[in-house]
């Protein structure tokens, strides 16, 4: 018997997105993933600076009082990031440099 194909996720551009509303964007993405049977969790990073953020400083830095993104399997989904969609978690530590104040 052939293995079932993994459910596909729509492109970032095809999903609901409201700038700077990371918690709502993450919630809606979780609904989409879970409806397709994909296990995923939201991650809340309190009081943090992240790099490679859309709408951030010229170098991509942006400070957040909190930021929410989604992890599904080995992938990170961050609507505010300028990184590829999704970004493998193996790349996250070197690219998403976050610092708690």
VOBA-1610 file (N, C-alpha, C; in pm, whole numbers, padded with zeros to 5 digits, always signed):
BEGIN
Unk+00084-00119+00000Unk+00000+00000+00000Unk+00088+00124+00000Unk+00051+00219-00080Unk+00126+00344-00090Unk+00099+00431+00033Unk+00200+00504+00075Unk+00184+00595+00188Unk+00098+00713+00145Unk+00016+00760+00238Unk-00069+00875+00209Unk+00018+01000+00196Unk-00018+01085+00104Unk+00056+01210+00086Unk+00032+01301+00206Unk+00136+01374+00244Unk+00123+01468+00355Unk+00031+01582+00313Unk-00053+01630+00405Unk-00141+01743+00371Unk-00057+01865+00334Unk-00103+01939+00235Unk-00029+02057+00194Unk-00088+02181+00260Unk-00003+02274+00288Unk-00045+02400+00348Unk-00049+02506+00240Unk-00151+02590+00240Unk-00153+02698+00141Unk-00032+02790+00155Unk-00002+02861+00050Unk+00107+02958+00054Unk+00075+03065+00158Unk+00178+03127+00212Unk+00160+03233+00313Unk+00064+03340+00262Unk+00077+03375+00134Unk-00006+03481+00076Unk-00154+03443+00070Unk-00185+03314+00076Unk-00324+03268+00068Unk-00391+03254+00205Unk-00316+03277+00311Unk-00370+03266+00446Unk-00407+03404+00501Unk-00499+03407+00597Unk-00536+03532+00660Unk-00414+03590+00730Unk-00391+03720+00712Unk-00279+03787+00776Unk-00315+03930+00807Unk-00295+03969+00933Unk-00313+04107+00976Unk-00179+04150+01035Unk-00112+04252+00978Unk+00018+04294+01029Unk+00014+04325+01179Unk+00119+04280+01248Unk+00139+04306+01391Unk+00033+04242+01481Unk-00042+04148+01431Unk-00141+04075+01511Unk-00099+03928+01516Unk+00021+03903+01566Unk+00079+03769+01560Unk-00007+03666+01631Unk-00071+03702+01742Unk-00150+03602+01814Unk-00272+03559+01732Unk-00337+03652+01664Unk-00451+03617+01580Unk-00406+03538+01457Unk-00298+03582+01395Unk-00245+03511+01279Unk-00206+03367+01315Unk-00140+03350+01430Unk-00101+03216+01475Unk-00224+03131+01503Unk-00323+03189+01567Unk-00447+03115+01598Unk-00514+03065+01470Unk-00525+03151+01371Unk-00590+03112+01246Unk-00507+03007+01172Unk-00376+03018+01177Unk-00290+02917+01115Unk-00305+02782+01187Unk-00308+02785+01320Unk-00329+02661+01395Unk-00459+02594+01354Unk-00566+02672+01339Unk-00694+02615+01294Unk-00679+02547+01159Unk-00609+02613+01068Unk-00588+02558+00932Unk-00508+02428+00938Unk-00399+02429+01015Unk-00315+02310+01025Unk-00391+02194+01090Unk-00457+02222+01200Unk-00528+02115+01272Unk-00644+02060+01191Unk-00708+02143+01110Unk-00816+02096+01023Unk-00763+01997+00920Unk-00634+02009+00886Unk-00571+01917+00792Unk-00504+01799+00863Unk-00523+01791+00995Unk-00466+01681+01071Unk-00318+01697+01102Unk-00267+01819+01094Unk-00126+01846+01121Unk-00112+01894+01265Unk-00031+01823+01343Unk-00006+01862+01482Unk+00080+01988+01482Unk+00039+02088+01560Unk+00112+02214+01566Unk+00086+02281+01700Unk+00179+02366+01739Unk+00166+02441+01863Unk+00209+02585+01841Unk+00148+02675+01918Unk+00191+02814+01918Unk+00300+02830+02023Unk+00397+02916+01991Unk+00505+02948+02083Unk+00497+03097+02112Unk+00497+03131+02240Unk+00493+03272+02280Unk+00630+03310+02334Unk+00690+03410+02271Unk+00820+03461+02316Unk+00794+03597+02380Unk+00801+03605+02515Unk+00774+03733+02580Unk+00892+03829+02572Unk+00862+03956+02557Unk+00961+04063+02567Unk+01088+04029+02490Unk+01080+04031+02359Unk+01188+03979+02276Unk+01220+04068+02157Unk+01341+04056+02106Unk+01380+04114+01979Unk+01404+04000+01884Unk+01352+04010+01764Unk+01376+03909+01661Unk+01435+03976+01539Unk+01514+03900+01467Unk+01573+03948+01343Unk+01493+03893+01225Unk+01517+03952+01109Unk+01452+03911+00984Unk+01300+03926+00994Unk+01255+04037+01054Unk+01113+04063+01067Unk+01070+04165+00963Unk+00956+04139+00898Unk+00901+04235+00803Unk+00855+04356+00883Unk+00877+04472+00830Unk+00835+04593+00899Unk+00924+04632+01015Unk+01040+04568+01026Unk+01134+04600+01133Unk+01229+04710+01091Unk+01334+04728+01168Unk+01437+04826+01135Unk+01503+04786+01003Unk+01591+04872+00955Unk+01657+04845+00828Unk+01727+04709+00826Unk+01782+04668+00942Unk+01850+04538+00949Unk+01753+04424+00981Unk+01624+04452+00987Unk+01523+04349+01011Unk+01492+04324+01157Unk+01560+04397+01249Unk+01532+04379+01392Unk+01398+04442+01428Unk+01327+04375+01516Unk+01202+04432+01566Unk+01181+04383+01708Unk+01150+04477+01796Unk+01122+04442+01934Unk+00973+04418+01953Unk+00941+04318+02031Unk+00803+04284+02060Unk+00785+04276+02211Unk+00669+04321+02262Unk+00640+04295+02402Unk+00611+04146+02419Unk+00562+04083+02314Unk+00553+03939+02302Unk+00537+03909+02154Unk+00575+03788+02115Unk+00559+03748+01976Unk+00514+03603+01972Unk+00422+03572+01882Unk+00367+03437+01871Unk+00395+03384+01732Unk+00448+03263+01726Unk+00467+03195+01598Unk+00427+03049+01618Unk+00425+02974+01510Unk+00375+02837+01514Unk+00487+02741+01476Unk+00492+02627+01548Unk+00582+02519+01512Unk+00498+02396+01481Unk+00524+02338+01365Unk+00456+02215+01322Unk+00565+02119+01275Unk+00583+02011+01347Unk+00688+01916+01311Unk+00824+01981+01321Unk+00895+01987+01211Unk+01028+02048+01210Unk+01029+02185+01143Unk+00912+02249+01135Unk+00900+02377+01066Unk+00849+02487+01158Unk+00902+02609+01136Unk+00858+02729+01205Unk+00779+02814+01106Unk+00661+02859+01147Unk+00577+02947+01066Unk+00564+03079+01140Unk+00621+03184+01084Unk+00616+03317+01145Unk+00573+03416+01038Unk+00449+03463+01048Unk+00396+03556+00948Unk+00478+03684+00940Unk+00536+03729+01050Unk+00610+03855+01052Unk+00753+03842+01002Unk+00799+03720+00981Unk+00936+03696+00939Unk+00953+03713+00789Unk+01073+03757+00750Unk+01108+03763+00608Unk+01178+03635+00563Unk+01187+03536+00654Unk+01247+03407+00622Unk+01155+03325+00533Unk+01208+03219+00470Unk+01123+03132+00388Unk+01007+03075+00469Unk+00900+03043+00401Unk+00777+02989+00463Unk+00762+02845+00424Unk+00771+02751+00513Unk+00816+02764+00651Unk+00968+02763+00658Unk+01021+02791+00776Unk+01165+02781+00801Unk+01190+02656+00884Unk+01281+02571+00844Unk+01311+02452+00924Unk+01362+02492+01063Unk+01321+02421+01166Unk+01365+02452+01302Unk+01517+02441+01315Unk+01580+02362+01230Unk+01725+02350+01235Unk+01795+02481+01202Unk+01729+02569+01126Unk+01787+02700+01091Unk+01749+02807+01192Unk+01645+02784+01271Unk+01593+02886+01360Unk+01696+02941+01459Unk+01773+02857+01529Unk+01866+02914+01627Unk+01967+03011+01569Unk+02014+02987+01447Unk+02115+03075+01390Unk+02055+03197+01321Unk+01928+03192+01287Unk+01867+03302+01213Unk+01775+03385+01300Unk+01691+03322+01380Unk+01598+03394+01465Unk+01661+03423+01600Unk+01762+03506+01601Unk+01832+03539+01725Unk+01736+03618+01814Unk+01695+03559+01921Unk+01604+03632+02010Unk+01670+03652+02145Unk+01641+03765+02202Unk+01701+03803+02329Unk+01590+03850+02422Unk+01590+03800+02542Unk+01495+03847+02642Unk+01561+03964+02715Unk+01482+04067+02741Unk+01538+04181+02814Unk+01516+04166+02963
//
